[in-house]
Amino acid sequence: MPRKQDSAMQKTPVKIGLVQHRCGASVKENSARAVEGIREAAGRGANIVCLQELFQSVYFCQVEDHKYFDLAETVPGPTVVELRRLAAELGVVLIASLFEKRAAGLYHNTAAVIDADGAFLGKYRKMHIPDDPLYYEKFYFTPGDLGFRAWQTKFARIGVCVCWDQWYPEAARLTALQGAEIIFYPTAIGWHPAEKEKYGRRQHSAWETVQRGHAIANGCYVAAPNRVGHEAPDGGPGIEFWGQSFVADPAGEIVSRASADSEEVMVVEIDLSNVETQRTHWPFLRDRRIDGYGELVRRFID
């Protein structure tokens, strides 16, 4: 049964916290760094805190190795239990990206959503799963089957997608159509070191630009926490994660951007009344021709 909306729910302003950090081999140390970031963000007034993709471990999808399935856990499970306690203690909404073990041989890249009173609101399973050099996610993750979702939290109605989802306008649209005022994109993206000089600026620009476009097209805020630092868990060239976590407003303007090479806890104040203003002044949702979009369900129109 849906939870009733809090009649005293804060609408404006709301402070978003994004935790951008390095990850090493120790799950315990990575988790402690994330919790430290959550506490810092809450101490600076954050109402909603989002962690980066798969924050507990190195980005193991650079290789195909069965040993990394040992990192997975049920969702909800031990980590969600601890985060629920932390959310209730601090009075903040938490979004945590986890490696979910659903059943033997069935795993997902999953984001848990926890309300400010510690209630587990639900989870989103990453829908789009990449299979590219050093991003061999199809080896580990089954595509999500929960659809695109939005949740009413104490402070805002939020949607969550994960990393590769951020390239797909359909994902952002379906999330916004459920009333999401903010779409969070926990992320793990970076440069192949050999390509950075030639393609690095263009790659980063494309990543940021497409998400700013989602904010504009849907009249909502977009927030993307990304990891930072170089990771090569099993040798090889590894990935240089480019950081630069950011928040974009409903007009696509960058409100705040983190550094490219340092750990950082961002706390950004946003005004949710801008969502209503943007959507009434630029009424893209009003003018959608839903009668003409049926062929979007086709793979390609030959």
Residue pairs with C-beta under 8 A, 6 or more apart in sequence:
2 152
3 115
3 119
3 121
3 152
5 152
6 154
9 152
9 154
9 155
10 47
10 154
10 155
11 156
11 272
11 273
12 271
12 272
12 273
13 269
13 270
13 271
13 272
14 47
14 48
14 155
14 156
14 269
14 270
14 271
14 272
15 44
15 45
15 46
15 47
15 48
15 267
15 268
15 269
15 270
16 46
16 47
16 48
16 49
16 50
16 182
16 221
16 223
16 247
16 266
16 267
16 268
16 269
16 270
17 37
17 38
17 41
17 42
17 44
17 46
17 48
17 49
17 50
17 92
17 265
17 266
17 267
17 268
18 41
18 49
18 50
18 223
18 224
18 225
18 245
18 247
18 258
18 265
18 266
18 268
19 34
19 37
19 38
19 41
19 49
19 50
19 51
19 52
19 55
19 225
19 265
19 266
20 52
20 225
20 226
20 227
20 228
20 243
20 245
20 258
20 263
20 264
20 265
20 266
21 30
21 33
21 34
21 37
21 52
21 55
21 227
21 228
21 263
22 33
22 227
22 228
22 229
22 263
23 30
23 55
23 56
23 57
23 58
23 59
23 227
23 229
23 231
24 30
24 58
25 58
25 233
27 56
27 57
27 71
30 55
30 56
30 57
31 55
31 56
31 79
33 263
34 51
34 55
34 56
35 86
37 49
37 51
37 265
38 49
38 51
38 86
38 90
38 92
38 94
39 86
39 90
40 265
41 49
41 92
41 265
41 266
41 267
42 49
42 90
42 91
42 92
44 265
44 267
45 267
46 92
46 267
47 92
47 93
47 116
47 154
47 155
47 156
48 92
48 93
48 94
48 95
48 153
48 155
48 156
48 158
48 182
49 92
49 93
49 94
49 95
50 94
50 95
50 160
50 184
50 186
50 223
50 225
51 94
51 95
51 96
51 97
51 186
51 225
52 97
52 186
52 187
52 188
52 225
52 226
52 227
52 245
53 59
53 97
53 109
53 162
53 163
53 186
53 187
53 188
53 226
53 227
54 60
54 97
54 98
54 99
54 109
54 188
55 96
55 97
55 186
55 227
56 71
56 79
56 98
56 99
57 68
57 71
57 99
58 231
58 233
59 188
59 227
59 231
59 233
59 239
59 241
60 68
60 71
60 140
60 233
61 134
61 135
61 136
61 137
61 139
61 140
62 134
62 135
62 136
62 231
62 232
62 233
62 234
62 236
62 238
62 239
63 136
63 233
63 234
63 236
64 136
64 139
65 234
68 140
69 101
69 107
69 140
71 99
72 99
72 100
72 101
72 107
73 79
73 98
73 99
73 100
73 101
74 100
74 101
74 102
75 98
75 100
75 108
75 110
75 112
75 123
76 84
76 112
76 120
76 123
79 96
79 98
79 112
80 96
80 98
80 112
80 114
80 120
83 94
83 96
83 112
83 114
84 114
84 118
84 119
84 120
85 118
86 94
87 93
87 94
87 114
87 115
87 116
87 117
87 118
88 116
88 117
88 118
91 116
91 117
92 116
93 113
93 114
93 115
93 116
93 153
93 154
93 155
93 158
94 112
94 113
94 114
95 111
95 112
95 113
95 114
95 158
95 160
95 184
95 186
96 111
96 112
96 114
97 109
97 110
97 111
97 162
97 186
98 110
98 111
98 112
99 107
99 109
99 110
99 140
100 107
100 108
100 109
100 110
100 123
100 125
101 107
102 108
102 142
106 142
107 140
107 141
107 142
108 125
108 126
108 141
108 142
108 144
109 125
109 126
109 129
109 137
109 140
109 141
109 144
109 162
109 163
110 123
110 124
110 125
110 126
110 144
111 123
111 124
111 126
111 160
111 162
111 184
111 186
112 120
112 122
112 123
113 120
113 121
113 122
113 123
113 124
113 151
113 153
113 158
113 160
114 120
114 121
115 121
115 151
115 153
115 154
116 153
116 154
116 155
117 154
121 151
121 153
122 149
122 151
123 146
124 144
124 146
124 148
124 149
124 160
124 161
124 162
125 143
125 144
125 145
125 146
126 141
126 143
126 144
126 161
126 162
126 163
126 164
126 165
127 143
127 144
127 147
127 148
127 161
127 165
127 171
128 143
128 164
128 165
128 167
128 168
128 171
129 137
129 138
129 141
129 142
129 143
129 164
130 137
130 138
130 164
131 137
131 138
131 139
133 192
134 192
134 238
134 239
137 164
147 174
148 159
148 161
148 171
148 174
148 175
148 178
149 159
149 160
149 175
149 178
150 157
150 158
150 159
150 175
150 178
150 179
150 180
151 157
151 158
151 159
156 181
156 182
156 272
157 179
157 180
157 181
157 182
158 180
158 181
158 182
158 183
158 184
159 175
159 176
159 178
159 180
159 182
159 183
159 184
160 175
160 183
160 184
160 185
160 186
161 171
161 172
161 175
161 183
161 184
161 185
162 185
162 186
162 187
163 185
163 186
163 187
163 188
163 189
165 171
165 185
166 172
166 185
166 187
166 207
166 210
166 211
166 214
166 224
167 210
169 213
169 214
169 217
170 296
172 183
172 214
172 217
172 218
172 222
173 217
173 218
175 183
175 218
176 183
176 218
176 219
176 220
176 285
177 285
180 218
180 220
181 220
181 221
181 272
181 275
182 220
182 221
182 222
182 223
182 270
183 214
183 215
183 218
183 220
183 221
183 222
183 223
184 223
184 224
184 225
185 211
185 222
185 223
185 224
185 225
186 224
186 225
187 224
187 225
187 226
187 227
187 245
188 226
188 227
188 241
189 207
189 226
189 241
189 242
190 226
190 227
190 239
190 240
190 241
190 242
191 199
191 200
191 203
191 239
191 240
191 242
192 237
192 239
192 240
193 230
193 237
193 238
193 239
193 240
194 237
195 203
196 240
200 242
204 242
204 244
208 244
208 246
208 254
211 222
211 224
211 248
212 222
212 248
212 252
212 253
212 254
213 252
214 220
214 222
215 221
215 222
215 248
215 249
215 250
215 251
215 252
216 250
216 251
216 252
216 282
217 284
218 250
218 284
218 285
219 250
219 275
219 278
219 279
219 282
219 284
219 285
220 250
220 275
221 247
221 248
221 249
221 250
221 270
221 272
221 274
221 275
222 247
222 248
223 246
223 247
223 248
223 268
224 245
224 246
224 247
225 245
225 266
226 241
226 242
226 243
226 244
226 245
226 258
227 241
227 243
228 241
228 242
228 243
228 258
228 259
228 260
228 261
228 262
228 263
228 264
229 240
229 241
229 261
229 263
230 238
230 239
230 240
230 241
231 238
231 239
231 241
232 238
232 239
242 260
243 258
243 259
243 260
243 261
243 262
243 264
244 257
244 258
244 259
244 260
245 257
245 258
245 264
245 266
246 254
246 255
246 256
246 257
246 258
247 254
247 255
247 256
247 266
247 268
247 270
248 254
248 255
249 255
249 270
249 274
250 274
250 275
250 277
250 278
250 279
251 274
251 278
255 268
255 270
256 266
256 268
258 264
258 266
279 285
295 301
